[in-house]
Amino acid sequence: MNRIPAPRPAARGFGLLELLVALLLVTVVLGGIMAAFFRSSSQTEQLTQVADRRQAARSGVQLIEREIRTAGSGWGRIPVYGNDSAGNPDTLQAVVPGYTSPAADDSLLLVGAWQTSTTIASGMPSASSVLKVQDVTGFGPGDLVLVTNGTSANMMQCTNTNVSSETLSHNPASPYNNPGGLNSATWPASGYAPGSIVCKLTIASYYMDRTSFRKPALMRHEYMQAPQVAAYNVDGFRVRYEMQDGTWTRNPQDMLQVAKVCPIVLTRVSSPGRPALVDSVWSAVQPRTF
């Protein structure tokens, strides 16, 4: 006997309410995934900025550290007497602090003689005497020149070189050679004897520039050269000095009491809704001549 199969229920799709609930759940899940993605991307970008700025600061500190180590090479802590670019008496030291106020950036002037040096071939009894040396190679017009015997040091500007006579001219028309400045007043009574050292000076200053570029930059400006960026997109520059008694200061009153120089490059990364990430890169360096 044949049986008639039972009728099958009619197929039905999802209802409107079910579709809305499913759509809502998918939106919530995708929203959470996207939020986590953007949060992770923001954190990654912030960490990348931190790493980039630390690297820029580290490069600047390494450059300063190298020059601090060689500051005073050729004469040590002896004051260097001479004139400034206006012909006024000026005294240079291997390390010249530039402190203004606790909240402001510092500057740093480093003076060294690591490029070219020779010795005096004939005695130089006065500042106006002919400067005859063993070898003029490496010296040129416009160079600032140091003459020292280990106890005294004077600075002048080379205005011309003569290879045949091995002399460095220092015309008094140059303000650096102004006879009315310290060139003559502080000249050793016995002059500079043969064998005294003659060096080409390298004078480099470090300072913050917050106006010339889109981001603040630590600058290096060497005498007779165009300013160069030492570290870009950094937050500030401070210099601390460790004294021989173990104390620290940003404004040393006596450089003869300084034991180490500590350049500090500050960094800051700001992100909306997050605390600023503040850091610094520094190095404590003792000049070899100190």
C-alpha distance (Angstrom), angle and dihedral (degrees) to the residues before:
residue distance angle dihedral
M1 . . .
N2 3.78 . .
R3 3.81 117.0 .
I4 3.74 122.1 -147.8
P5 3.87 109.6 -123.9
A6 3.77 116.7 -118.2
P7 3.78 114.1 -102.8
R8 3.88 114.9 -100.1
P9 3.76 118.6 -125.9
A10 3.75 114.0 -103.6
A11 3.86 114.2 -100.4
R12 3.79 113.9 -108.5
G13 3.85 131.5 -168.0
F14 3.79 131.0 -141.2
G15 3.70 116.9 -62.7
L16 3.80 124.0 -122.6
L17 3.78 92.1 -106.0
E18 3.81 91.8 52.0
L19 3.80 91.4 50.1
L20 3.78 91.3 50.3
V21 3.81 92.0 50.1
A22 3.82 91.6 48.2
L23 3.80 91.4 47.8
L24 3.78 90.5 49.5
L25 3.80 92.0 50.7
V26 3.81 92.2 48.4
T27 3.83 90.4 48.7
V28 3.81 91.8 50.8
V29 3.80 92.7 48.1
L30 3.82 93.9 46.3
G31 3.79 90.4 44.9
G32 3.80 90.5 54.4
I33 3.79 91.6 47.7
M34 3.82 92.4 48.9
A35 3.81 92.1 46.5
A36 3.80 90.7 51.4
F37 3.80 90.2 46.9
F38 3.80 94.5 51.0
R39 3.80 91.6 43.6
S40 3.80 90.2 51.8
S41 3.82 91.2 46.0
S42 3.81 90.9 50.1
Q43 3.80 91.6 50.2
T44 3.81 90.9 47.3
E45 3.80 91.4 50.2
Q46 3.79 91.1 48.2
L47 3.80 92.3 49.9
T48 3.82 89.2 48.2
Q49 3.80 89.9 53.3
V50 3.80 90.2 48.8
A51 3.81 91.3 51.1
D52 3.82 92.8 46.3
R53 3.79 93.9 49.9
R54 3.78 93.0 44.8
Q55 3.80 89.3 51.8
A56 3.81 91.3 49.5
A57 3.81 90.2 48.7
R58 3.82 91.2 46.6
S59 3.81 91.3 52.6
G60 3.80 90.8 51.2
V61 3.80 93.2 48.4
Q62 3.81 91.7 48.5
L63 3.80 90.3 53.2
I64 3.80 92.2 49.5
E65 3.81 91.2 44.2
R66 3.80 91.7 55.5
E67 3.80 92.4 52.5
I68 3.79 94.2 43.6
R69 3.81 89.4 56.9
T70 3.81 90.9 55.6
A71 3.82 96.9 39.1
G72 3.79 110.8 125.8
S73 3.79 93.2 17.1
G74 3.78 106.6 162.0
W75 3.80 98.6 25.0
G76 3.83 110.8 24.7
R77 3.80 117.1 -154.3
I78 3.80 97.2 -15.4
P79 3.84 110.9 128.1
V80 3.80 110.9 -111.3
Y81 3.81 110.9 -136.8
G82 3.77 121.1 -154.4
N83 3.78 143.5 104.2
D84 3.79 133.5 -72.4
S85 3.81 126.1 -125.1
A86 3.82 89.8 -81.6
G87 3.81 93.7 52.7
N88 3.79 94.7 -106.6
P89 3.81 121.3 137.1
D90 3.79 111.1 -88.4
T91 3.79 135.1 178.7
L92 3.78 120.7 -154.9
Q93 3.77 130.2 -165.4
A94 3.79 130.1 -168.1
V95 3.82 90.7 -104.7
V96 3.80 120.1 28.9
P97 3.84 115.9 -172.6
G98 3.78 121.2 -142.6
Y99 3.81 107.8 -159.3
T100 3.82 123.4 159.4
S101 3.83 111.1 159.4
P102 3.83 140.1 -22.0
A103 3.81 94.0 -99.7
A104 3.81 97.6 40.6
D105 3.77 129.9 84.6
D106 3.79 119.9 -98.0
S107 3.77 128.8 -133.7
L108 3.79 129.9 -148.6
L109 3.80 130.7 -152.8
L110 3.80 116.9 -161.1
V111 3.80 123.0 -169.1
G112 3.78 122.4 -168.6
A113 3.78 143.4 149.7
W114 3.78 103.3 -139.5
Q115 3.81 97.9 128.0
T116 3.82 111.2 61.6
S117 3.80 134.7 -3.4
T118 3.78 139.6 167.9
T119 3.81 137.8 157.4
I120 3.78 135.7 -104.6
A121 3.80 112.9 -94.8
S122 3.81 97.3 -167.9
G123 3.78 128.4 29.2
M124 3.82 117.9 -89.4
P125 3.81 106.2 -152.4
S126 3.83 95.9 174.7
A127 3.78 141.7 17.2
S128 3.80 90.4 -103.3
S129 3.83 94.3 52.7
V130 3.78 122.0 111.1
L131 3.80 111.4 -89.2
K132 3.80 103.7 -137.1
V133 3.79 114.3 178.1
Q134 3.77 138.1 -179.2
D135 3.82 94.2 -111.5
V136 3.83 131.4 5.4
T137 3.81 93.2 -165.9
G138 3.80 110.6 129.9
F139 3.80 95.3 22.1
G140 3.79 122.8 104.8
P141 3.80 143.2 169.2
G142 3.78 112.1 -66.3
D143 3.80 95.6 25.9
L144 3.77 117.9 133.9
V145 3.79 108.1 -127.3
L146 3.79 129.9 -158.2
V147 3.79 123.1 -151.5
T148 3.81 116.1 -167.2
N149 3.80 140.2 162.2
G150 3.80 95.8 -169.0
T151 3.79 95.8 -93.1
S152 3.82 102.0 49.3
A153 3.80 131.5 34.5
N154 3.81 131.6 -169.6
M155 3.78 131.9 -178.9
M156 3.80 129.3 -145.7
Q157 3.77 138.3 159.3
C158 3.78 122.8 -106.2
T159 3.81 108.3 -132.1
N160 3.81 97.3 178.1
T161 3.80 142.3 -4.5
N162 3.79 129.3 -138.4
V163 3.78 114.1 -159.5
S164 3.82 95.5 -172.3
S165 3.82 93.9 55.1
E166 3.84 95.5 28.0
T167 3.80 92.0 -130.3
L168 3.78 132.6 144.4
S169 3.80 111.3 -146.4
H170 3.81 117.6 -143.0
N171 3.78 106.2 -173.8
P172 3.84 112.5 -158.7
A173 3.82 88.7 -137.0
S174 3.80 86.7 79.3
P175 3.82 110.4 89.4
Y176 3.81 88.6 -133.9
N177 3.83 87.7 61.3
N178 3.80 96.2 44.7
P179 3.83 105.3 147.6
G180 3.80 89.1 -146.9
G181 3.79 91.8 63.0
L182 3.78 130.0 71.2
N183 3.79 94.1 -68.9
S184 3.78 90.5 88.1
A185 3.80 103.0 21.4
T186 3.81 94.4 59.5
W187 3.79 99.1 34.6
P188 3.83 111.3 129.7
A189 3.80 112.2 -98.1
S190 3.80 90.9 -125.6
G191 3.81 93.1 40.7
Y192 3.77 124.1 -136.7
A193 3.79 114.9 -48.0
P194 3.81 126.4 -146.0
G195 3.78 109.5 -75.4
S196 3.80 94.2 39.4
I197 3.79 111.7 137.4
V198 3.80 122.4 -104.0
C199 3.81 116.2 -166.8
K200 3.77 137.9 179.1
L201 3.79 106.0 -124.0
T202 3.77 123.9 -132.4
I203 3.80 110.5 -157.4
A204 3.80 115.1 -174.3
S205 3.79 128.3 173.0
Y206 3.81 127.4 -161.7
Y207 3.79 121.2 -156.4
M208 3.82 142.4 146.0
D209 3.80 120.0 -96.4
R210 3.81 112.7 -162.8
T211 3.82 99.1 167.1
S212 3.82 111.3 45.4
F213 3.81 97.4 63.5
R214 3.80 138.0 38.8
K215 3.80 89.3 -107.6
P216 3.82 129.9 34.1
A217 3.80 112.1 -90.2
L218 3.78 136.9 -166.3
M219 3.80 106.7 -128.4
R220 3.79 133.5 -155.4
H221 3.80 116.5 -156.4
E222 3.78 118.3 -174.8
Y223 3.78 121.4 -167.0
M224 3.84 111.4 -90.6
Q225 3.82 91.1 7.8
A226 3.81 133.2 97.8
P227 3.82 116.1 -102.0
Q228 3.80 114.4 -92.9
V229 3.80 132.0 -158.5
A230 3.80 110.0 -110.5
A231 3.83 95.8 177.9
Y232 3.81 127.2 3.8
N233 3.80 128.1 -150.6
V234 3.80 97.0 14.1
D235 3.79 127.1 143.7
G236 3.79 104.4 -131.5
F237 3.79 150.4 -33.2
R238 3.79 127.0 -119.1
V239 3.79 131.2 170.5
R240 3.79 122.8 -157.3
Y241 3.79 125.3 -171.1
E242 3.79 126.4 -149.7
M243 3.76 110.5 -144.0
Q244 3.78 123.7 -146.4
D245 3.82 90.2 -105.4
G246 3.81 90.6 59.7
T247 3.82 97.6 -104.5
W248 3.79 123.9 126.0
T249 3.79 130.3 -137.2
R250 3.79 140.9 162.9
N251 3.79 92.4 -146.6
P252 3.83 111.0 48.9
Q253 3.77 114.6 -171.7
D254 3.79 96.4 -162.9
M255 3.80 118.1 36.9
L256 3.80 89.9 -167.4
Q257 3.81 86.9 70.9
V258 3.83 94.6 52.4
A259 3.80 115.9 110.5
K260 3.82 102.2 175.1
V261 3.79 138.8 11.3
C262 3.82 118.6 -140.5
P263 3.84 116.4 -164.5
I264 3.82 112.9 -164.7
V265 3.81 124.3 -165.7
L266 3.81 112.8 -165.0
T267 3.81 124.7 -147.3
R268 3.82 131.9 -166.8
V269 3.80 131.7 -176.8
S270 3.82 116.3 -167.8
S271 3.80 124.9 -167.2
P272 3.84 127.4 178.5
G273 3.79 111.3 -96.7
R274 3.80 93.7 8.3
P275 3.80 133.2 94.5
A276 3.81 112.9 -101.6
L277 3.80 114.2 -100.0
V278 3.80 105.5 -129.2
D279 3.79 122.1 -172.0
S280 3.80 141.6 147.7
V281 3.78 141.3 -149.5
W282 3.78 118.3 -146.1
S283 3.77 144.7 160.1
A284 3.80 132.1 -161.9
V285 3.82 108.5 -139.9
Q286 3.79 133.3 -179.8
P287 3.82 114.5 -153.6
R288 3.79 110.0 -122.7
T289 3.80 90.9 -125.2
F290 3.83 94.8 53.2
